[in-house]
Amino acid sequence: MAGIDLEQFRLRRFVEHLIAMGEVDIHDRPVALADMSAIIEGSTNATLFKDAGPEHFEIVGAVGGSRRRHTLAFGTSDERNLAQEFGRRMANMQPVVDVPQADAPVQQVVMAGDDVDLTKLPFHMQHTYDGAPYLSSAIDYTLDPKTGRRNVGCRRLMLRGKTTMLSNLTQMSDLKRMFLECVERGEHLHLNFAVGAHPLDFLAACVRAPVEDEFVTVASVRGAPLPMTRGVSNGLPVPADAELVIEGYFDKAGYTEIEGPYGEFLGYYGPAHVDPIFHVTAITMRKDVLHQTVLHGAVKIARTDHAHQCAILTEARIRHVLGAARIDPIAVYAVPSASGLLHARVSVRREAPGQARAVISSLFAIPFLKHVYVLDEDVDVFSDEEVEWAMANRFRADRDLVTATGQRAFPMDVTMSNDSTTTKAGFDLTGPLTRTGVEAKTTHAPHFEGSAHYKSVEQALGARPMYFAELMASLGSKDGREIAMELDRLRGHGALARSKDGEWVLKT
Ligand SMILES: Cc1cc2nc3c(=O)[nH]c(=O)nc-3n(C[C@H](O)[C@H](O)[C@H](O)COP(=O)(O)O)c2cc1C
C-alpha cells in the first residue's frame, strides 16, 4: 500500500528502538511461560524473552512500564510534558486508511476454522491467584452493530478452551453497553482483538472521554494515519500493522461463566465474577510475530504499563480542569505507584492565600482522583524526595488538610464504604506566605556562574548589601576564603555591618 508505513508503529520496531536505548532486559535462554511474570515484575526495564515456552515464543513484557518508555513512544525527550503532547495530538485528528488484506502484515499467517487453537498462543499465569492463564495485552476494535460507531478498548483474555476465552465486561464501558444491547436483541457481538501493539495504541484505547470515532483517536495519538484491514473470518476491522489478531464474537447467551479472579491494576485481586464467553473464529499473525504481555497487578505498580498510561491521561484531565478554573499550573504529575489514577501532585506559583484550596476543590471534581497534593513551584512534583520534604516541612494536618466525604470511589478501591463512596483528601503543601527573607528560602548548593562585575569587595558592597555567595559571584571568586579575609579587614576599619537577613553591608 503506497504511502503508509506498516512498520512504523509495529511493536517489534519499537522494541528494537528500546533495546538501542538500553531499556530492555534480554533473556536468550529458554524460560517457562509460568516463570515470565516474576522476571518481568523483578525489573524496572522492559523484558524480552527470546525463547519462551516449548514453542520458543518471542515475547516482550512491560513495554509501556515506565514514563521514559512512554516518552520514547511519543518520540519526544520531554518526560514531564507528555500530557501536553497527548493534548496536541488529540487536537490534530488523523485519518483511518483502508489496507487491502493482501498487504496487511498481520494476516501473513492465518489459522481459521478447525485450525483455530488458542493453546498455540502464550497465555500465561500472571499473578498467583489468577483463575487461569491470561493474555493481558488485547486491544479490541469494534463497530457498534446498532450505530456503526467505531470503538476501541483494552481487555484481558482468560484461556477457557481451544477456541474459547473469557473476558471481563464488568465495569461500565462502551463495549459492555454494546454487548448488553446485543444480548437483548439475541445477537452475538462480533469484534477483533489486536495483541502486540505500540504503547500509544494502548494509551488511545484507554481514553475515556466521549469521542465520535475511537479509531480516529488511535490514529491521532499515533500522530499518523491508522492502517486498518478486514478480518479474515468476519470482515470486521483489524489494525493491519498489529503483531497478532484474534477474531470472533461474544456469545449472545450473555453473562454465563466465572472469569477471574485476576490481579488488578490497583494491586489487589478483582474477585471471580460472571462474564461472557468469547468464541474465536480466526487467529492471524505476522510471520515473525512478536508476542506481548502487559504487566498488570504488582506491588510495585509503577512498573506496570497501565500505571503510566493512566498517569498521562489523568495529567491531561487535570490540566483541562485547571484550565477551566483559570489556574495555570507549573507542573502536574499523576503518581504511577498510585496507579496513575488516585494521587496527583500539582505545583503552582505563590499567589494570594486560597490558591492551593482552589486547586484542591477543582480537582476533587475528577472522578476517582482521591488524594491531591499542592506544592510551591520550588518543589519538583516528579521527585518523591522533594515532595516528602514538603510534607514534613510545610504540612500541618489541622491546618492544611482538606477532606470531602461521600465521594464516588474507584470501583476497585478497597477503602470504599458499602455505598461505594470514599473520602477525598487535599494536602496543601505550600509554604506559609508570611515567611520572608532568607527564612522563606529552601537550601540548595550554591552555583557560581558568569563573570565578575566588580574589582573589590568594597566596590561590590558599595553598590548594595550582598549575601556572601552574591559577593563571590560579583567578584568572580571560585574560592571565597580571600573574600572572608577582605571582610575581616573592613571589619577592622569599622566599615562592616550585617543586615537582619545576614547580608554583608558597607557602612557609609
Ligand atoms: C492492560 C489493560 C487491560 C484492561 N482490561 C480490561 C478488562 O478486561 N475489562 C474492562 O472492562 N476494562 C479493561 N481495561 C480498561 C478499559 O480498556 C478502558 O476502560 C477503556 O477505556 C474501555 O473502553 P470502552 O469504554 O471504549 O469500551 C483494561 C485496560 C488496560 C490498560
PDBQT file of the ligand as one rigid body, heavy atoms in Angstrom, charges set to zero:
ROOT
HETATM    1  C1  LIG A 601      -3.958  -3.680  30.049  1.00  0.00    +0.000 C 
HETATM    2  C2  LIG A 601      -5.382  -3.274  30.260  1.00  0.00    +0.000 A 
HETATM    3  C3  LIG A 601      -6.358  -4.255  30.433  1.00  0.00    +0.000 A 
HETATM    4  C4  LIG A 601      -7.688  -3.880  30.621  1.00  0.00    +0.000 A 
HETATM    5  N1  LIG A 601      -8.617  -4.849  30.779  1.00  0.00    +0.000 NA
HETATM    6  C5  LIG A 601      -9.920  -4.520  30.931  1.00  0.00    +0.000 A 
HETATM    7  C6  LIG A 601     -10.913  -5.531  31.030  1.00  0.00    +0.000 A 
HETATM    8  O1  LIG A 601     -10.622  -6.726  30.972  1.00  0.00    +0.000 OA
HETATM    9  N2  LIG A 601     -12.204  -5.135  31.194  1.00  0.00    +0.000 N 
HETATM   10  C7  LIG A 601     -12.561  -3.813  31.240  1.00  0.00    +0.000 A 
HETATM   11  O2  LIG A 601     -13.758  -3.514  31.385  1.00  0.00    +0.000 OA
HETATM   12  N3  LIG A 601     -11.639  -2.835  31.143  1.00  0.00    +0.000 NA
HETATM   13  C8  LIG A 601     -10.331  -3.157  30.970  1.00  0.00    +0.000 A 
HETATM   14  N4  LIG A 601      -9.392  -2.180  30.841  1.00  0.00    +0.000 N 
HETATM   15  C9  LIG A 601      -9.833  -0.767  30.845  1.00  0.00    +0.000 C 
HETATM   16  C10 LIG A 601     -10.529  -0.403  29.534  1.00  0.00    +0.000 C 
HETATM   17  O3  LIG A 601      -9.757  -0.790  28.431  1.00  0.00    +0.000 OA
HETATM   18  C11 LIG A 601     -10.790   1.097  29.443  1.00  0.00    +0.000 C 
HETATM   19  O4  LIG A 601     -11.670   1.461  30.474  1.00  0.00    +0.000 OA
HETATM   20  C12 LIG A 601     -11.365   1.509  28.117  1.00  0.00    +0.000 C 
HETATM   21  O5  LIG A 601     -11.436   2.917  28.075  1.00  0.00    +0.000 OA
HETATM   22  C13 LIG A 601     -12.736   0.942  27.846  1.00  0.00    +0.000 C 
HETATM   23  O6  LIG A 601     -13.091   1.267  26.522  1.00  0.00    +0.000 OA
HETATM   24  P1  LIG A 601     -14.580   1.381  26.016  1.00  0.00    +0.000 P 
HETATM   25  O7  LIG A 601     -15.394   2.174  27.029  1.00  0.00    +0.000 OA
HETATM   26  O8  LIG A 601     -14.455   2.121  24.708  1.00  0.00    +0.000 OA
HETATM   27  O9  LIG A 601     -15.131   0.022  25.823  1.00  0.00    +0.000 OA
HETATM   28  C14 LIG A 601      -8.056  -2.512  30.640  1.00  0.00    +0.000 A 
HETATM   29  C15 LIG A 601      -7.082  -1.553  30.457  1.00  0.00    +0.000 A 
HETATM   30  C16 LIG A 601      -5.753  -1.917  30.275  1.00  0.00    +0.000 A 
HETATM   31  C17 LIG A 601      -4.721  -0.855  30.060  1.00  0.00    +0.000 C 
ENDROOT
TORSDOF 0
